[in-house]
Amino acid sequence: MTQEPARKPARVVVADDQTVVREGIVMLLGLLPGIEVVGAAGDGNEAVELVAELAPDVVLMDLRMPRCDGVEATRRIRTGHPATQVVVLTTFADDESLFPALKAGARGYLTKDAGGDEIVRAVDSVLSGDAGLSPSIQRRLLERLSEPEPPSTVPAAAPDGLTTRETEVLVLIAEGLSNQEIARRLHVSTATVKTHINNLFAKTGLKDRAQAVRYAYAKGLVRLSAD
């Protein structure tokens, strides 16, 4: 009988802004079968640059990083380098972290208490075309998918070239929500909310949230309560 050739080790880049954590993950991965660490990044921008340079099979991606967070880095990697898969490896398992990462294109999601075997399984799963999600994340995902979506409050025609999402953010600003509350409502990261706010301010010429509230009422996006 001829033996099947052994699979080449998965080439992995680690992205985490904490040096001690990053070096610890790299050390752990070096002990795991079937994994070869080819690079390590201290933020999302470095992760994107390393992917462009090294074309790894998988990026193990932290979420809370400076300059460019893990969600935005995941989106840029999956758009520009679709052959590279992303597995989130983070401390956070809340909805504000989970769903933006999956929407950005992450195929796996593990928390940092995952053991070596679980990391290997997640890497193997995403390289095989499956999802590499821990059991607790799978349960939360199923629970979230079973929840009804809130009705849209965005009018059919948004003013000044605003996108649907920018208009949603503007309406929620007018309703008095903070960036963190908007992120939770829309299941996106706070960094993504800030990006939408910057974009809608640039398109409308608004300077601050007070102007944004007046603009939203003037354009009929929200209306005064009858109470």
C-alpha positions in Angstrom: 0.0 0.0 0.0 1.2 3.5 -0.8 1.0 6.0 2.0 -0.7 9.3 1.4 1.9 12.1 1.4 1.9 14.1 4.7 0.2 17.4 4.5 2.5 20.4 4.5 2.4 22.4 7.8 -0.1 25.2 7.8 1.8 28.5 7.5 0.5 30.8 10.2 0.8 34.5 11.1 0.0 35.6 14.6 -1.4 39.1 15.2 -1.6 40.5 18.8 -0.7 43.9 20.1 0.6 42.6 23.5 4.2 41.4 23.1 4.1 38.9 25.9 0.8 37.3 24.7 2.0 37.3 21.1 5.3 35.6 22.0 3.5 33.1 24.1 1.1 32.2 21.3 4.1 31.9 18.9 5.8 29.6 21.4 2.7 27.4 21.8 2.1 27.1 18.1 5.8 26.1 17.6 5.0 23.0 19.7 1.9 22.0 17.8 1.9 19.5 15.0 1.1 20.7 11.5 1.7 24.4 12.2 4.6 26.6 11.1 4.6 30.2 12.4 6.0 32.4 9.6 5.4 35.8 11.1 4.0 37.9 14.0 2.3 41.3 13.9 1.7 43.9 16.6 -1.4 45.4 15.0 -3.8 45.0 12.1 -1.8 47.1 9.7 1.3 44.9 10.3 -0.9 41.8 9.8 -2.2 42.9 6.4 1.4 43.8 5.4 2.7 40.4 6.4 -0.1 38.6 4.6 0.8 40.5 1.4 4.5 39.6 1.9 4.3 36.0 3.1 0.9 34.7 1.8 0.3 32.5 4.9 -2.5 29.9 5.0 -4.0 31.3 8.2 -3.8 34.4 10.4 -4.6 34.0 14.1 -6.1 37.4 14.8 -6.6 39.3 18.0 -9.4 41.9 17.8 -8.6 44.8 20.2 -5.4 46.3 18.6 -4.3 49.9 17.9 -4.1 51.7 14.5 -6.1 48.9 12.8 -8.3 46.6 14.8 -8.8 42.9 14.1 -12.1 43.3 12.4 -10.8 45.8 9.9 -7.7 43.8 9.3 -9.8 40.7 8.7 -11.9 42.6 6.1 -8.8 43.9 4.3 -7.1 40.4 4.3 -10.2 38.6 3.0 -10.8 41.2 0.3 -7.2 41.5 -0.9 -5.9 38.0 -0.1 -8.8 35.6 -0.2 -6.5 32.5 -0.1 -5.6 33.4 3.5 -8.1 32.4 6.1 -8.6 34.2 9.4 -9.2 32.6 12.8 -9.9 35.1 15.6 -8.1 34.3 18.8 -9.3 36.8 21.4 -10.2 37.3 25.1 -13.7 38.5 24.1 -16.6 36.3 23.3 -19.3 39.0 23.4 -21.7 39.8 20.5 -19.9 43.1 19.8 -16.7 41.2 19.1 -18.1 38.0 17.6 -20.5 39.1 14.8 -18.4 41.9 13.3 -15.5 39.5 13.0 -17.6 36.9 11.3 -19.2 39.4 9.0 -15.7 40.7 8.1 -14.8 37.2 6.8 -13.3 35.3 9.8 -13.9 31.6 9.4 -12.9 30.6 12.9 -13.3 32.2 16.3 -11.6 31.0 19.5 -11.1 32.6 22.9 -7.6 32.7 24.4 -8.4 29.9 26.9 -8.5 27.5 24.0 -6.0 24.6 24.2 -3.5 23.6 21.6 -5.6 20.8 20.2 -8.5 23.2 19.7 -6.3 25.7 17.8 -5.1 22.8 15.6 -8.6 21.7 14.9 -9.7 25.3 14.1 -6.8 25.7 11.6 -7.5 22.4 10.0 -11.2 23.2 9.7 -10.8 26.5 8.0 -8.2 25.1 5.6 -10.7 22.4 4.7 -13.4 24.9 4.0 -15.3 24.5 7.3 -15.8 26.9 10.2 -13.4 26.7 13.1 -15.7 27.7 15.9 -15.5 26.6 19.5 -18.7 25.0 20.9 -19.6 28.0 23.0 -19.3 30.3 20.0 -21.4 27.9 17.9 -24.1 28.0 20.5 -24.1 31.8 20.7 -24.2 32.1 16.9 -27.2 29.8 16.7 -28.9 31.8 19.5 -28.3 35.1 17.7 -29.5 33.7 14.3 -32.8 32.7 16.0 -33.4 36.2 17.3 -35.7 38.4 15.2 -34.0 41.3 13.5 -35.1 44.8 14.7 -37.1 46.7 12.1 -35.1 49.2 9.9 -35.5 52.9 10.7 -33.8 54.0 7.6 -35.8 55.9 4.9 -35.8 54.6 1.3 -33.7 57.5 0.0 -30.8 58.7 2.2 -29.6 62.3 1.7 -26.2 63.5 0.6 -25.1 60.2 -0.7 -25.1 58.5 2.7 -25.0 54.7 2.6 -27.7 52.7 4.4 -25.4 51.9 7.3 -24.2 55.6 7.6 -27.8 56.7 7.8 -28.5 54.1 10.5 -25.6 55.4 12.5 -26.9 59.0 12.0 -30.4 58.1 13.2 -29.0 56.3 16.3 -26.8 59.4 17.1 -29.9 61.5 16.9 -31.6 59.1 19.3 -28.9 59.8 21.8 -26.9 56.6 21.6 -23.1 56.5 22.3 -20.7 54.9 20.0 -20.6 51.8 22.2 -24.4 51.6 22.3 -24.5 52.0 18.5 -21.9 49.2 18.1 -24.0 46.8 20.2 -27.2 47.7 18.4 -25.7 47.1 14.9 -23.5 44.2 16.0 -20.3 46.0 14.7 -17.1 47.1 16.4 -16.8 50.6 18.0 -14.0 51.3 15.5 -16.4 50.6 12.6 -18.9 53.0 14.1 -16.3 55.7 14.3 -15.4 55.1 10.6 -19.1 55.4 9.6 -19.3 58.7 11.7 -16.2 60.1 10.0 -17.6 59.2 6.6 -21.1 60.7 7.2 -19.5 63.9 8.7 -17.4 64.3 5.6 -20.3 63.8 3.2 -22.6 66.2 5.0 -20.1 68.8 6.2 -21.1 68.2 9.9 -18.6 69.0 12.6 -20.0 67.4 15.7 -22.8 65.2 17.1 -25.0 68.2 18.0 -25.0 69.3 14.3 -25.7 65.6 13.4 -28.8 65.6 15.6 -30.1 68.8 14.0 -29.3 67.5 10.5 -31.2 64.2 11.2 -34.3 66.1 12.2 -34.1 68.6 9.4 -33.9 65.8 6.8 -36.8 64.0 8.3 -34.7 60.9 9.3 -36.1 61.2 12.9 -39.2 63.0 14.2 -40.1 64.7 17.5 -42.2 62.5 19.7 -45.8 63.4 20.0 -45.6 63.1 23.8 
